[in-house]
Amino acid sequence: MQTIIFTDATSTVSNKDRGLNYGDGFFTTAKVHNGEVEHWPLHCARLEECAARLGFDTLDITALTQAVNEYIENVSLGVLKIVVTRGGEGGRGYALPEQPQSTILLSQLAFPAHYNQQALQGVKLAVSPIKLASQPLLAGLKTLNRLEQVMIKRAMEAQTCDDVLVCDYQNNVIEASAANIFAIDNGRVVSPNLQNCGIKGVYLQSLCGKLEIEFIDITLPELLQMDAVYLCNSLMAIVPVIAIADTEFDLTTSLKLLHGLLAKESAC
């Protein structure tokens, strides 16, 4: 069973909710444009995968879709956040309740205005001193356990940059603080291997349906030698990287390569 709560209404969440107490849940964040959720089927697939791999009951996607459509029908531009927690009473400590019931929280947020400017002007990245731990059991899942990302953002306050590049403890490039990374290297489109940590975001998933992307291990020195580097997520779409630490990338070249690649694939 599942309960849907609109967080801007008067409904409340129990202080026993497992999402609050243990981070036992997952979420997705989507762009809303003219009353529709962009890439909705992929967001649903993400939620279903998280539910299956974390042992949640099967989500009622039909009921969720209906609730979402009613919730955002008058939104011209905004952000929809869907949080799913494993509710229900019972269980002791970390043990699961005997009759868990998924709680789904829907929130509307303002759309970040700076993304449009970044898409045109590019972003500068620093290298985060915080590294991601390897945990294949949870790799790829957008769980409520985001303390690594919180620490990454905290460390970023002391750095002069628009975002940061995050590596794992094997010094492989993984992602940005809240976005995926891909690059163009001699005509190849490559993106970091995310088998052990990191999240394969919805927008990157959508690109996989348009482009032939190779997921490979990439070290920072290797990334710095590539022709162009980009960030992507469901809200920003694609943003070119114009600098990583002291290495600069030509914005005109990056935009030209990207437009040429997308135009070529659209014609296929």
C-alpha positions as CSV (number, residue, x, y, z in Angstrom):
1,M,0.0,0.0,0.0
2,Q,1.0,3.6,-0.4
3,T,0.0,7.0,0.9
4,I,0.5,10.1,-1.1
5,I,1.1,13.4,0.8
6,F,1.2,16.9,-0.7
7,T,3.8,18.6,1.4
8,D,2.4,22.1,0.8
9,A,-0.9,21.0,2.4
10,T,-1.6,20.4,6.1
11,S,-0.6,16.7,6.1
12,T,2.2,15.6,8.4
13,V,4.8,12.8,8.5
14,S,5.1,10.6,11.5
15,N,8.2,11.0,13.7
16,K,8.6,7.3,13.4
17,D,8.9,7.5,9.6
18,R,11.9,5.3,8.5
19,G,12.9,7.9,5.9
20,L,13.4,10.4,8.7
21,N,15.0,8.0,11.2
22,Y,17.2,5.8,8.9
23,G,17.2,7.4,5.4
24,D,15.1,4.3,4.4
25,G,13.8,5.7,1.1
26,F,14.6,7.2,-2.3
27,F,13.6,10.2,-4.4
28,T,13.7,11.8,-7.8
29,T,13.6,15.4,-8.9
30,A,12.1,16.4,-12.2
31,K,11.5,19.5,-14.4
32,V,7.9,20.6,-15.0
33,H,7.1,22.5,-18.1
34,N,3.6,23.5,-19.1
35,G,1.9,21.1,-16.7
36,E,4.0,18.1,-17.8
37,V,6.9,16.3,-16.2
38,E,9.8,16.0,-18.6
39,H,11.1,12.4,-19.0
40,W,8.3,11.1,-16.8
41,P,8.6,7.4,-17.9
42,L,12.3,7.5,-17.0
43,H,11.5,9.0,-13.6
44,C,9.0,6.3,-13.0
45,A,11.5,3.6,-14.0
46,R,14.0,5.1,-11.5
47,L,11.4,4.9,-8.7
48,E,10.5,1.3,-9.6
49,E,14.1,0.2,-9.7
50,C,14.8,1.8,-6.3
51,A,11.7,0.2,-4.9
52,A,12.7,-3.3,-6.2
53,R,16.3,-3.1,-5.2
54,L,15.6,-1.8,-1.7
55,G,12.8,-4.4,-1.1
56,F,9.9,-1.9,-1.1
57,D,6.4,-3.0,-2.1
58,T,5.6,-2.4,-5.8
59,L,4.6,1.2,-6.3
60,D,1.2,2.0,-7.8
61,I,2.6,4.1,-10.7
62,T,-0.9,4.6,-12.2
63,A,-2.1,6.3,-9.0
64,L,1.1,8.2,-8.6
65,T,0.9,9.5,-12.2
66,Q,-2.7,10.7,-11.6
67,A,-1.8,12.5,-8.4
68,V,1.3,14.1,-10.1
69,N,-0.8,15.3,-13.1
70,E,-3.4,16.9,-10.9
71,Y,-0.7,18.4,-8.7
72,I,1.3,20.2,-11.5
73,E,-1.4,20.9,-14.0
74,N,-1.2,24.7,-13.6
75,V,2.7,24.8,-13.3
76,S,4.3,26.6,-16.3
77,L,7.9,26.1,-15.1
78,G,9.0,24.5,-11.9
79,V,10.5,21.5,-10.1
80,L,8.7,18.4,-8.8
81,K,10.3,16.4,-6.1
82,I,9.0,12.9,-5.2
83,V,10.3,11.3,-2.0
84,V,9.3,7.7,-1.1
85,T,9.9,6.4,2.4
86,R,9.2,3.0,4.0
87,G,6.5,3.9,6.6
88,G,4.4,1.7,8.8
89,E,4.5,0.8,12.5
90,G,6.4,-2.0,14.1
91,G,9.9,-3.4,13.7
92,R,12.7,-2.9,16.2
93,G,15.6,-0.6,15.4
94,Y,16.6,-1.2,11.8
95,A,14.3,-4.2,11.4
96,L,11.5,-3.7,8.9
97,P,7.9,-3.3,10.1
98,E,5.6,-6.3,9.7
99,Q,3.3,-4.3,7.4
100,P,5.3,-1.5,5.8
101,Q,3.4,1.1,3.8
102,S,5.2,3.4,1.4
103,T,4.7,7.1,2.0
104,I,5.1,9.3,-1.1
105,L,5.8,13.0,-0.6
106,L,5.2,15.4,-3.5
107,S,6.7,18.9,-3.4
108,Q,6.8,21.8,-5.8
109,L,9.9,23.9,-6.0
110,A,11.0,27.0,-8.0
111,F,13.0,26.3,-11.1
112,P,16.7,27.3,-10.7
113,A,17.1,30.4,-12.9
114,H,20.9,30.2,-13.3
115,Y,20.8,27.0,-15.3
116,N,19.8,28.8,-18.5
117,Q,22.8,31.1,-18.2
118,Q,25.1,28.3,-17.4
119,A,24.1,26.4,-20.6
120,L,25.2,29.4,-22.6
121,Q,28.3,30.5,-20.7
122,G,29.5,27.1,-19.3
123,V,30.7,26.3,-15.7
124,K,34.0,26.1,-13.9
125,L,34.7,23.1,-11.8
126,A,37.1,22.6,-8.9
127,V,38.1,19.1,-7.7
128,S,36.3,18.1,-4.5
129,P,38.5,17.0,-1.6
130,I,35.6,14.6,-0.6
131,K,35.6,11.3,-2.3
132,L,32.8,8.8,-2.8
133,A,32.9,5.4,-1.1
134,S,32.4,2.2,-3.0
135,Q,29.1,0.4,-2.3
136,P,27.8,-1.6,-5.3
137,L,24.7,-2.6,-3.4
138,L,23.4,1.0,-3.5
139,A,25.3,2.2,-6.6
140,G,23.0,4.0,-9.0
141,L,20.1,4.4,-6.5
142,K,19.0,7.9,-5.5
143,T,18.5,7.0,-1.8
144,L,17.7,9.4,1.0
145,N,21.3,8.8,2.4
146,R,22.9,11.9,0.9
147,L,25.5,12.8,3.6
148,E,28.4,12.4,1.2
149,Q,26.8,15.0,-1.1
150,V,26.1,17.3,1.9
151,M,29.8,17.1,2.9
152,I,30.8,17.7,-0.8
153,K,28.6,20.9,-0.8
154,R,30.0,22.0,2.5
155,A,33.6,21.6,1.3
156,M,32.6,23.5,-1.9
157,E,31.9,26.6,0.1
158,A,35.6,27.1,0.5
159,Q,36.3,26.7,-3.3
160,T,36.0,29.2,-6.1
161,C,33.9,27.4,-8.7
162,D,30.4,26.8,-10.0
163,D,30.5,23.1,-9.1
164,V,33.0,20.3,-8.2
165,L,34.3,17.2,-9.8
166,V,34.0,14.2,-7.5
167,C,36.1,11.1,-7.6
168,D,36.1,7.8,-5.8
169,Y,38.8,6.4,-3.6
170,Q,40.4,4.7,-6.6
171,N,40.7,8.2,-8.1
172,N,38.3,7.5,-10.9
173,V,36.1,10.5,-11.9
174,I,32.4,9.7,-10.9
175,E,30.2,12.8,-11.1
176,A,29.7,16.4,-10.1
177,S,28.0,17.4,-6.8
178,A,24.5,16.9,-8.3
179,A,25.0,16.1,-11.9
180,N,26.4,13.5,-14.2
181,I,29.5,14.0,-16.4
182,F,30.1,13.0,-20.0
183,A,32.8,14.0,-22.5
184,I,33.7,13.9,-26.2
185,D,37.0,12.3,-27.0
186,N,38.0,12.1,-30.6
187,G,34.4,11.6,-31.6
188,R,33.6,9.1,-28.9
189,V,31.1,10.0,-26.2
190,V,32.3,8.6,-22.8
191,S,31.0,8.8,-19.3
192,P,32.3,7.5,-15.9
193,N,31.7,3.9,-14.9
194,L,29.1,4.0,-12.1
195,Q,29.1,0.3,-11.1
196,N,30.4,1.0,-7.6
197,C,29.1,4.4,-6.7
198,G,27.4,7.4,-8.1
199,I,24.0,7.8,-9.8
200,K,23.1,7.3,-13.4
201,G,20.7,10.2,-13.7
202,V,17.5,10.4,-15.6
203,Y,18.8,12.9,-18.2
204,L,21.9,10.8,-18.8
205,Q,19.6,7.8,-19.3
206,S,17.7,9.9,-21.9
207,L,20.9,10.6,-23.7
208,C,21.7,6.9,-23.9
209,G,18.6,6.6,-26.1
210,K,20.0,9.2,-28.5
211,L,23.8,8.8,-28.3
212,E,26.2,5.9,-28.2
213,I,27.8,6.4,-24.8
214,E,30.6,4.3,-23.5
215,F,30.8,3.9,-19.7
216,I,34.4,3.5,-18.8
217,D,36.8,4.1,-15.9
218,I,38.2,7.7,-16.3
219,T,40.9,9.2,-14.2
220,L,41.2,13.0,-13.8
221,P,44.3,13.3,-16.0
222,E,42.5,11.4,-18.7
223,L,39.4,13.6,-18.5
224,L,41.6,16.7,-18.8
225,Q,42.9,15.5,-22.1
226,M,39.5,15.1,-23.7
227,D,38.1,17.5,-26.3
228,A,35.1,18.7,-24.3
229,V,33.4,17.9,-21.0
230,Y,29.7,18.4,-20.0
231,L,27.5,18.2,-17.0
232,C,23.9,17.0,-17.2
233,N,20.8,16.4,-15.1
234,S,17.1,16.6,-15.3
235,L,16.9,20.3,-14.5
236,M,20.0,21.8,-16.2
237,A,19.9,19.5,-19.3
238,I,23.4,19.8,-20.7
239,V,25.9,22.4,-19.5
240,P,29.4,22.7,-21.0
241,V,32.4,22.8,-18.7
242,I,34.9,25.6,-19.5
243,A,37.4,24.8,-16.8
244,I,38.4,22.0,-14.4
245,A,40.9,23.4,-11.8
246,D,43.6,25.0,-14.0
247,T,42.7,23.3,-17.2
248,E,40.5,25.3,-19.6
249,F,38.1,24.1,-22.3
250,D,37.1,26.3,-25.2
251,L,33.4,27.1,-24.9
252,T,32.9,27.7,-28.7
253,T,34.5,24.3,-29.5
254,S,32.4,22.5,-26.8
255,L,29.2,24.0,-28.0
256,K,30.0,23.2,-31.6
257,L,30.9,19.6,-30.8
258,L,27.8,19.1,-28.8
259,H,25.4,20.6,-31.4
260,G,27.1,18.6,-34.2
261,L,26.7,15.4,-32.2
262,L,23.1,15.9,-31.3
263,A,22.2,17.0,-34.9
264,K,23.9,13.9,-36.3
265,E,22.0,11.6,-34.0
266,S,18.7,13.4,-34.7
267,A,19.2,12.8,-38.4
268,C,19.7,9.1,-37.9
